[in-house]
Amino acid sequence: MLSSVVKGVGHNVPARVVTNLDLARFMDTSDEWIVERTGIRERRFVEPGTTTTDLAIPAIRMACQRAGVTPQDCDMIIAATLSPDYFFPGIGTVLQNKLEMKNVPAIDLRAQCSGLIYGLATADAYIRAGMAKRILLVCSEVQSPILDMSNRGRDMAVLFGDGAGALVVEATSLTGNERPSSRNNVRGVIDSAMGSDGSGATLLYLKAPGSTTAGFMTQESLDSGDIHPKMDGRVVFKNAVTRMLEVASTVLARNGVSPSDIDLVLPHQANLRINEAVREKLGIPEDKVFNNIQKYGNTTAATIPICMSEAVEAGKLKEGQLVLTLAFGAGFTWGCNLIRW
């Protein structure tokens, strides 16, 4: 019997720090306004010309080094991003070429902020089915070039940053019929749950380029701001809290886990107020939740793997711990993973 274990995790963020005060110089906002509503104090932006795969490579190399392998030792790539290098192809094949991973299959996922959770669930399924032995899971985003840095786009522009995270997910053979669970110390992915609701597609989205726009990119789409992301913040906030709470409760209940059993929660970093609301409703102590949105903003698919990597470095994520990931994103999509680290 096979199970999947996270053997290594890495991250990479750009060197350029953009503070709230920097943004306030060219749009009508303030440090106090942003911190009060989001918890964000700064974020990282890439230098012009840096692509999503460029940002991902150092994160991949860190994850592989920590796992004691090379990228060429992996037999599949799963990549999650909403900001690919090109409209097509996806970043998986671009990474395959840059990393010289000869002929390995490369899958791109479009689950937006839920990318890590969907990606880890997919990697786990491939490994359990015996279709892969070691998978490179990459979550990378370069969003700064698509943000509207004017007063029109300020509500979105203050939220996002650039960043990348990567995991090496490896097959392990289990003795007997004992799978990773909340009742033993067998390492691995215990359970995953995901959901979606497409009725919310245009409540958090980027319209152009896309087939709903004639010619994909037009002068009208430029003038209207359709080339920049848009969001109904109040509706998204409410749905995020509701769905993250629902999916966490479902996974905990079906695995016989109480919130007090969880050693560490790694939530998506969209808004500190969302994470605080979910934490309070689940009854999990503040010191068991890892947040870094204050430094990086919302790096979309990359938020959770960046948290994982920094939690390992800080000594807060250790082997044997029971870990819960949680996310909600555009689509709408949502999900969680329960992991014995």
N, C-alpha and C positions, 0 to 999 in steps of 0.2 A: 504494500500500500504506500502511495506517495502523498507527501504533503509539501507545502511551500513555505520557505523561511526567508525572511529579509536578512541577507548576509552582509550587506553594506549599504550605506546611504551617504550622499554627498550633496553639496549645494554650491551655488555661485551667484553672487550679486555684483552689479556694476560698482565701480569705485565712486562714481559721481553721486553725491548726496544732494537731494533737493528738499529743502525744509519748507514748512508752511510759510515762513516769512519770505522765502524766495517766490513762492506762488503769489503771495499778497502784493508783490511789487507790480504784477501785470494783470491781476484780476481782482475783482471786488470781493475779497475774503480776508480772513484773519487767522492767526494761529489759534486763538481762543475758540473761534467758531468751529474750526476743523476738529480740534482736540475734543471739545465737548460733545460733538455729534458722532465722531468716528473713533476716537482714541489715537488717531494717526498724528505723529509729530514730524516725520520725514519719510522719504521713499528714495529709491535708487533709480536713476535713468541711465540708459546706455549712451555711449558716444555715437554720433551719426555714423551710419554704415555698419553697425554691429547687428547681426541677425540673431534670430531665436536659436539657431543651431550653434552659432558662435558662442553664445552665452551658456549653452548646455554642455559643451565639451569639457570644461574644467569640473563641472559637477559630476559628470560621468566618470572622469578619471579619479576623482576623490572617492566616489562610491566603490569603484573597482579596486582601488588601493586598499580601502578598508575591508573589502571582501576577500582580498588576496588573490584576485584574478585580473585578467586583462579584458578589454572589450571583445577581443577576438575569441575569448573563451565562452562568450554568450551565444546562444543559438536562436535568439529572437529579440526583436526590438518592439516595444509598445510605447508609443509617444502620445502625449496628451498636450494639446495647445489650442488656443483660439487665435494665435498670432503667428502663423507659419511663415517661413521665408518667402514662399510663393503661394499664389491662390491655389495652384496645384503644381507639382505633386506635394504630398505631405512631408513633414520633417523627418519621418522615420527613414525614408530612403536616402535623404540628404545626409543624415547621421550615419547610416550604414556605409555610405561612400567615404565620408570624412574619417571614420574610424576603421576603415578597411576590414569590415566584417563581411567576408565574402559570402554572397548569396543568401544571407539569413533573411527570413521573412520579416517584414516591417509593417506594423499596423499603426494607423493613426486613429485616435479617439477624439471625438468632439463632444465632451461632456462639460466643457467650460470649467467652472470652479470645482466641480465634482470629479475632475479628471483623474486625480490620484486614486480616489476610491474606486471608480470604474476600472481604472487601469490595473490596480492591485487585484481586484476581483477577477478580471480577465486573465491576468498572469497566473493566479491561483488555479483557475479552471483549466488552463492549458497544461499546467504542471500536473495536476491531479489526473488528467486524461492521458498522461504519458506522451504528450505531443511536444514538450519542450523540457529541457533539463535546467537551463539557467537563462533567465530573461532579464534584459536591461529595460527598466521602466523609467522613462524620461518625461519630466514635466517642465516645460520651459516657456517663458513669455517675454516678448518685447512689445509692450503696449504703449509706451510713451509717444511714439510717432503718430498714433491714431487719436490721441486725446485732443480735444478742442480747448486750447489754452486761452480762451476768451471768456468774458462774463457769461456768454451763452452756454458754455460747457463747463462752468466751474463746479457744479455739483458732482459731476463725474470725474473731472480732471484731478481733483484733490484726493481721490480714492486710490488710484492705481500706481503701481510701480513695476519695474522689470526685475526678473529673477529666474533662477532655474534650480531644479532639484532632480536627483536621480537615485534609483534603488537597484540593487542587484538582488533578484528574487530567485532562489535556488531550490531545486527538488531535494527532498530528503526522504530516505526510505524508513518506514516505520515498522517496528517489530510487532507482530500480532495485529490486533485490530484497534490499537489505541491511537486515536487521532488527537491533534491538539485540541484542548478544551479548557474550559474555565475550572475544571475539576482535577487537572493534572498539570505538570510542569513541562509537557512536551511543547517545544517551540514551533511556531508557525501561525498561519492565518487560520483562525477558528471559524469565522463566519463573516459574511458580507451581505448587505441589503441595500438595494437601490430603488429609486422611483423617478417618475417624470410626470409632468403635466404641461403639455404643449399649449394649453389655453393661455399660458403666461409668456409665450414666445416673444411677443412684442412689448413686454413690460420691462425687459432688460435685453437689449439687442443692438446689433450694428447692421443697418439695413443694406448699405452698399460697400463693396461690390456684392451683388447677389442677383439672382434671376428675377426677383420682383422689380428690379430696376432695369428698364429698357436700356440695352447696351451696357449693362452692368455698372458703368461709371459714366455719369453725364454731368453737364454743367449745372443742371438743376439739383442733382444730388450733392454737388459741391456747395452750392449756394444755400441749400436747406439744412446743411449740417448732417446729412444722412451718412456721410463717411466717418462720422464720429459715434461712439457708443452713447446710447440713451437709456434712461431708467426711470420707472415710477418708484421712487425710493420708499415711500410708505408701504406700498403693496408688497414690494420685495422684502422689506424688513419683517412684516407680519408673517409672510409665507415662510421665510427662512427659519424663524423661531419655531413655528408650528411644525414644519416638516423635519427639521433636525431633531426636535424633541420626539416626534412620532417614530422616526426610524431608529433612533437610539433606544427608545423604550422597547421596540419590537425585538431588536437583536439581543438586548439584555435579557428580556423575558424568555425568549426561546432557548437561551443558553444557560438559564438558571443563575444569572448574574445580577447582583444588586449594585447600585451605583457606588456603594462603599467598597465593593470588591475591586473597582477600577483603580489602577496605580497612576495612570496618566491619560489625559484626554488631549488629543491633538486636533483642534478644530480648524476649519478653513478660516483664513484671516480676511474677512470682508469688512467687519465692523465690530469693534470691541464691545459695543452695547448689545449686539446680537449674541456674542459668545457669553457675555455676562448673564443675559436673560436665560439662555439655555442651561448654563451651569447652575443657576439658582433654582430653576424648575426641576432639574435632575437631582438636586441636593448634593452636588459634588463640591468639595472644598476648593477654594481659590488656588491653593498651592498644588493641586493636582491637575491644573489646566495650564498648558504652555501656550503663551501668546507672544508674538513678536511684531504685530501689526504696527506698533509704535515706531519701529525702525524702517519697515519696508512697505507699508501700505498693503494693498491687495495685489498680489502677484498671480492671481487667478489659479490655474492648475498647479502652480509651483509652491503655493503657500504651505501645504501640509508637509511635503518633503523637505522644504527649508526648515520648518519647525522640527521635524525629525532629526535632521542633521545637527542643528544647533542644540537640541535637547541631549543628544549623545555627547556632544562636546562639553556641555555644562554638567554632565553627570546625572542628569534628571531622567534619562531614558536608558534603562539597564536591562541586561539579559534576564529573562524570567518574569518581567513585569507584564501585567495584563493591561493592554493599551486599546483605547477606543479612538478611532478617527471619525470626524464628522464634517459634512460639507453640504452646502446648498448653492446652486448656481443657476445661470441663465438656462432657459429651456422651457420650463423650469426643470432642473435635475436636482437630485439629492441622494445622499447615501451615507453609509458608515462601514467600517471594517472593525472587527474584533480580533486582536492579535495577541498571541503570547510571544513577546519579543525575545 
